Amino acid sequence: MKFELGAYAARVEQRLRQLADDGAPGRIWQRDATFWGGDAARQASVSNRLGWLEVAAQMRDRVPELRAFGEDVRAQFDACVLLGMGGSSLAPEVLRGSIPHPHGWPQLYVLDTTDPATIASVTRRINPARTLFFVSSKSGTTTEPNCLFARFHELVAAERGAGAGEHFVAVTDAGTPLQDLAREHGFRRVFTNPGDIGGRYSALSYFGLAPAAATGVDVARLLDAGVRAADDARSPASDALRLGAALGELARAGRDKCTFLVTPAIASAGLWLEQLIAESTGKLGTGIVPVAGEPPGTPRHYGEDRVFVRLRIEGGDNAGLDAVAGAMVGEGHPVITIGLDDPYDLGREFMRWEFAIAVAGRVLEINPFDEPNVQESKDNTKRVLAEFERTRTLDVQGIDTAASPVALDRQDAHPSHDLDAALGRLLGRLSPGDYFAITAYIEPTAAAQAAFDAIRAGVRDARRVATTLGYGPRFLHSTGQLHKGGPPGGVFLQVTAPDAEDVAIPGEAFTFGQLKRAQAIGDLQSLEKHGRPALRVHLPADVAGGLERLRAAVQSAVAGSASGR
């Protein structure tokens, strides 16, 4: 690991000395909850969230069990589908996207969404009679995987009848409703995870490893890398401690936008890092804003609030991003470079970053293991759905039949067709040090991604602010905590659209499309409650055309604001 911190190097060294004086990392490994300060309630919360420290070593002893499970799955199934959100889904998604899929093993699909088009697309790609489904939830009460289970259990039961339960595996904590559900339906297997591990710290537990083992990942090799990283993190000279000290101290100095430059072969690692950083640090009005997937720019396009982290895999497509990182160093931006020999070094990075962000939490004087604002949007969703069941009215009337994008600056506002003016007002709220967040409750297609990339680059280049993108409802279990509880400088563009197709949820009075819409409405209400500048843009049925109109309107708005400064 290489630290090029420029003018901030002395501050970080001073912070490292302070951490040494405070007994770090010894106190962390001793599970001393007082290390993170706070009252008795905070310390009790912390003490029940430190199981990740030893989980790699514990799981290393269970490799034979995991391998036997994987071989059983390989012999009987052609595909695996993971039904989970946030910490239950992101590590498997990273491993799926980063480690080449071995021939002869089931393909993994990760469904961490309520978007009906995405659900229907995965359904068309699989044969339910030859598919194993992971229902993954720490609490066992998460709405999305429970609804997805109902959907896919109905499909499998239509083919397998009473034997449908053999197509399902639960990953959860002990004593949860999901355990009861698994028992009731005769699940093939229940993996009971250690209860003292929070979701975003669970990459090297059963949540990450069971789906990996079922799809041909060498879990022993992955865990060996994690064990070595854990051993290294016991040293007061470890890279993990230095990384945490650097990220925390840089954030205190105003460099709180942690911008990832990731070799394309492991680009999905940004999804996991986003959640770890955002949920762990984004609270009490402070935090580190993770910036993943932002198109790279030149030094003049970045403000003085950035720190760049270069994740570089040997033999990858590195030349372009190496040049970007070098240019940032030349302009005085702090840059941290991490080299990976191959994708299995992600096991090391899972452990190293978990430790580092725990340290950064100490530097920022917050509890890195809670998520006090996550429940708000969930509660708002339940309230919206309850009102829908009573009135059968879900949203602002008329917006689904509009021929062009409409804008709403409040959920109870009248729709406006003056998109340019609405976006001009929203983007006019951006100041140096702020960030622009797109939250998209639409199908994540290649065309949508291209449009959002262009919007992000345009806003970043014109206003020199960091930009983020999250697809809903996935980001509610990831960066949603930061949006409400973190630094107050977020400016939000929510994008919704009519669903061309919908999918029923067995046993519920609402569909997946209606659930997704309620989640978007609830999220907007939560942003409004916290005084965050937010604009909802509802696209027409022609989503591709609506996205192009949105892109052009943003381009016009930032061009106007740039010329007016």
N, C-alpha and C positions, 0 to 999 in steps of 0.2 A: 504494500500500500504506500502510495506516495502523496505527501501533503505539500502543496505549494500554496501557502496561505498569505504570502506577501506581508502587507502591513499588519495583518492580524496574528502573525506567528507568535509574537511576544505575549499577547493576551491569552492565546490558547495554552502556551507553556505555563503561564501563571495559574490558569485554571487547573492544569494537570497537577501542579504542585499542591494546590488546595485540596484536590481530590485525594492525593497521597496523604496529606495531613489528616484528612477525614477518615482514613482507613479503607478507602476503596482500592481494589475491588474486594478485599477480604470481607467487608461487611455485607456485600451483595451475596457472596457465596455462602456466608453464614445465615442468609435469609433474615438479615436484620432490617425489619420494616421501618425502624426509626431513621434509616439512611435517607429516606425520602421525606422526612419531616412530617408536619401536620399533626392533627389531633388523633385521639385514640381511634376514631372511626376510620380515618384514612389509613392508619397503620394496620388495622384489622383487614381492610380491603387489600392492602398490599401483601400482607402475609399469606393470603389465600390465592395469590397469583404468581408465585415464584417457581412453580413446578417445571417450567421450561428450562431451568438451569441444568437439570440432570436428565431431561427426557431423552436426549440423543443416546446417552449411555444405557438408559433403561430399555429403550427400543432396540438397541443393538443386540441385547439378549433375546429379543423376540423375533429376530430375523428368520430363524427356521419356521416359526409359526406363520409369518407373513409370506414366506416363499411357498409353503404348502398351500396356503390360501390362494396365492396367485396361480399356481399350477392347476388347482381345482377349477378356478374361473376360466383359465385358458382352455381347458378341456371341454367346457360346456357352453361357453358364450362367445358371441362374435363381437359384442359391443358392451361398453359400460357407460352409464349415464349418471352423473353426479347431480343430485338435487340438494343444493345448499347455498348459503349466502355468506359473503364476507370471509371471515377467518376459516369457515368450513369449505370454501371453494377456491380461494385464490392461490394457495400453494399448489394444489393439484393442477390448476390452470397453468401456472408457471412451468411446472414440470412437463405437462402435456405439450406446451408450446416450445420448450427449450431442448428437451432430450429427444433425439430421433426415435420415432416409433419403431420398435423391433418387429420384424416380420413374424407373423403367426400369432400375434397377441391381439386381444380385443382393442378396438379403438375407443378412446375416452371422449365423451362429450360432457361439457360442463354447462348445466342450466342454472344460472344464478340470476334469473329474470322472471318477470311476469308478462313479458311482451308476447302476445299470442302468435305473432308471425314467427318469432324465434322458436317458440315451443313447437309450433306446427312443422317448422323446417326440420328440427331434430327428429320429430316423430316420423316424418317421411323417410329419414335416412336409416332408420333402424327397423329390425324385425323384433317386436316386443317378445316373441316367444324364444328369442336367442339373445336377449339383452339382460344384463344385471344392473340394477339401480341401487346407488348409494343414497340413502336418506341421511344427510349429515346436519346435525344441529347440536350445539353444546347444551342449550337449555331444553331442547326437545319441544319447544313451543313456537318456533319461528314460523310465521305465517306462510312465507313463500314455499319452503320445502314441504310443509304439510299439505298445501294445495296441490303442489306438483305430484306428491305421492298419491293423492286421491285420483288425479288424472291418469297417471300411468298404471296404478294398480287396477283401475277399471279396464284399461286396454289389455293388460296381461291376463286378467281374469277372463276376459272374453275368449282368450286362446287356451289358457291353462286351467281354468276353473279353480277348484280348491287348492291346486298346487301353485297358485300365483305367488304366494309368500316366498317361495324358494328363489324368486327372482329379485329379492330385496335384501339389502344389508343396511343395518343402522350403525352410525357412528355418533356416539353421544356420551354424556356423563352418566354416572350411576344415578338411578332413581328418578329418571326423567319420564315425562309422558311418552316420549319416543320409545323408551324401553318397553313400556306397557303396550304401545301400538305394535311393536315388533313381536312381542309375545302373543298378542291377540291374533295377528295375521300369520304367524308361523314363519317369520323371516329366516332366511338362510343362515344369517350370522349377525351377532351384535358385537361390535367393538366398543368396549367401555373405556373411555379415555380418562386419564387422571383428572380429577376435578379441580386441581389447583393450577390449571393452565387456561389463560384467557384465549379467546378465539384467534386473535391476531398473532399470538405467540405459539400457535399449535402446529406450525409447519412440519416439525420433525416428530409429531405424535401420530396417533392413528388417523387423525383427520387428513394429514398429508400422505401418510405412508400406505394406508389400506388401498385407496384408489391407484396409487403408484404401483404397488405390488401386483395388482390385478391386471395391469396393462404393460407389464414387462420392464419396468424400471428396476435397476439393480439397487434395491433399498439398502443393502449392506454398504455399498460404495458411497451412497449418499450420506448414510449415518456416520461412516468412518470420517468423512470430511467434517461433519458436525461435531463429533467427539473431539477431533483435533482442535477445532476452533474453541470449544469449551475449555479445553486444557490451556490453550494459549491465553484465554481471557482471565485466567487466574493471576496472571502477571501484572504488576503495576506498570510495565512497559509495553503492554499489549496494544496492537492496532485497534482492537475493539474499544478499549478505554479512550485512546486518543481520538478515535472517530466520534465517540459520544461527546467528549469534551469539546471537540472542534465544532460540531453541529450546534451544540447548546450555546457555546460562547459566541459563535458567529451570529446566531439568532438574536442574542442579547445586544449585539453590536449593530443590529439592523439588517444583517444578511440572513433573512429568515425564509427565503425562497430557494429550497433545495432542488436544483434543476438537474435532472438525470440525462446523461448522454450515454446511451446503451447500445452496444453492438446489436444489430438487427436479430441475430440468431437467438438472443436471450431477451428480446425487447419486452416480453410479457412480465419479466421480473419487476418492471415498474409498477404493475398493478398491485403486487404484494407489498412493495415498499411504500406505495401510497397509503395503504390502509395502516400499516405499522406506524408510520410517522404521523399521519393525520389524526388517527384515533388516540394515539398515545400522548401527543403533545398539544393538540388543539383544544384547549380548555382554559377557563378562567381568563379569557381575553388575551391569551398568549399562544405561542406555538410555532411550529415549523410548517410551512406550506410546501408539500411535495409537488413538484412539477414534472410529470412524466408524459412522454409522447409529444411534447411541444416541438414543432418543426424547428431545426436549428437556424440561428441567425448569425449576424456579425456583431462584434462587440458594441457597435453604436446603437444596436437595438435593445440592449439590456440596461436596466437601471442598476443603482448601487445597492440593491437589496438581494443580489444573487450570490449563491455558492453553487459551484458546479461539481457534480460527482460523475466521473467517467467510469462506467463498468465496461471493461474491455476483455473480450475472450480471444485467446490466441488462435490465429488462423482464420479469424472472422473478417468481415468487411469493415476494416478499422480506419482506413486512410482519411475518409471525410470527417469523421467525428474526432479523430486524433488532431486534425488540423483545427477544428473548432476549439477543442480544449486548449491547444497551444496558443491560439489567438486570445483566449480569455486570460490565460496567465500573463501574456504580454501586455494586456490592458489593466492588470492589477486585480482582476477578479480572483478570489480564492478557488482553487481547483484541487479536488481529491481524486486520485486515480487508483482504481482497484483492478488488478489483473486476475483473470480466471484461466486456468489451463484448459478446461473443458466444462461442459454444462454440469457435471456432477459436483463441481466446486460450489454450486448453489447451496449444497448442504452446509458448507462452511459459511456462506454469506447469510443464510437464514439465521444461524446461531450468532454470528458476529454482529449483524444488524440488530437483533433482539437485545443483545447486551448493550450495544452502543446507544440505542434509543432509551433504554432504561437509565443509562448514565445521563443522557441529555435531559431526561425528566428531572433528575436531581439538579442539574445546572439551571433549569428553567423554574425550579421550585414548584413543580406540580406532581400529581400522582400519575405516572405513565400507564397505570393498569386499569383505570376506570374509564367510563364513557358517559358522562352525566347528561349529555344532550341527545343521545341517540333515541331515547324512548319518545321524545316529543313528536317526531314525525310519525312514528308508529301509532301513538295515541290519536293524532289528528286523522290518520287514515281510518282508524276504527270509527271515529266520530262521523267522518264523511260517509262511510259505508252504512252506518246505522241510519243516517238521514236518508240515504238512497233507498234503503229497504222500506222506510216509512213512506217516502214520497214518490219513489221511482224516478226521481230527478237527480242527476249526478253533477251536472256542469252548467256553465253559462249557456243559455239557450241560443241556438243558431250558429254556433261557431263551427260545427262539423259540416255544415253545408256551404260555408263560405268558399268562394272561388279563388281567394288569395289569402296570404297570411294575415291573421288578425293579432293585435297586441292587447294585453291586459296588464296594467301595472299593479292591480290588486285583484284578488280572486273574485271580489264582488263588483268589479268595475264593468262598465259597458265596453264591449269590444271596439277597438279602433282599427280602421284600415289604413291610417297614416303611419305606416311602419317606419318610414325614414325619420319622422319627428320623434316617435317613441324611442327608437334606438339612439337618436341623437341625445335625448335627455338622459337615457341610461348611461351611455358611454361618457357623457359629460360629467358623470359622478366620479370618474376615475382620476385619482391623484397619484403622484409618485409614491411608490411603496405599496400601492394597492395590488390586488390581483383580480383578474376577470375569469369567472367560472361559468362554463357552459354545462348545464344539466339537461340531458337529452332523454326524454321518455319516448323514444322511437326505436325501431329496429336498427341495430348497428350494422348497416350494410357498408360496402366499400364506397358507394356514392356518398352516403352520409358522412363517413369518416373523412373523405376528401373535402367535402364542404366545410366541415368543422376545422380541419387542418388549415384551410385557407382563411377562415374567420379568425382563428387563433393567431396565425402569423400576421394578419393585417392589423389586428388590435395591438399585438406586441410591438410591431415595427413602428406604428404611429404614436403609441402612448408610452412605450418603454415600460410596460407592466407585464408581470408574469401572467400566464394563462393556463387554465386547467380544463379538462373535459371528463365528465363522468356520465355513463349511461345509467338511467334509472330502471329499476330500483337498486341495481348493484351498488352505486356509490353511497346510498343511504347507509349501508353497512360498512362503509369505508371512509370517504372524506366527509360524509354528512356531519359527523361530530365536529370537525374543524369548521365547517361552514357556519354552524350556530354558536359554538363555544370558543372558537379560536380568535385570532386577531380580527378586529372589526373592519378591515379594509377590503372585504370581498364585495364584488359587484356581480350580480348573477343574471344570466340569461337562461331561462327555462324554455325548452322546446318540446311541444307536444304535437300530436297529429291524430287524425282518425285512424282506426284500425281497419284495414281492408278485409281482414278475417278475424274471427274471434274464436276462443276455445272455452268450452264450459268447464266448470269446476264441480265435480260430483259432490252433492251434499251441501252446496252453498247457494245463496240467493243471488250471487253475482258471478260474472265471468272473469277470466284473466284480464281481458281488456278493461273491464270496469274496475278491477282491483288496481291495475296500473294507473288508470286515470285518477282514482282516489288517492293513490300514493303521491302523484304529482301535485294534486290540490293540497294535500296535507303538508307536503314539503314546502310549498309556496307560503302556506299559512305560518309555518314555523319560521321561515326567513322573515316574514313580515313582523312576527312577534318580536324578533331580535333586532328589528330596525335595519335589516340588510337591504340595500338597494337591489330590487329584483324586477324583472320584466318577463312575463310569459308571452311567448309567441306560438300561436297555434297554427300549424301548417294546414293547407287544404288537402283534399284527398290525393291530389297529385303531389306527393311528398317530394319527389325529386325536383319538380318545378318550384315548389315552395322553398326548398333549401337554396336553390339558385337565387331566388328573389331575396331571401334572407341574407345570403352572402353579399349580394350587390348592395343591399341596404346598409349592411355593416361597413362595407368599403366606402360608401358615400358618407356615412356618419363620421368615420374616423378621418377621412380626408377633409371634411368640413371642420372638424375640431382641430386638426393639425394646422390648417390654414388660418384658423381664428386665433391661434396662440401667439 
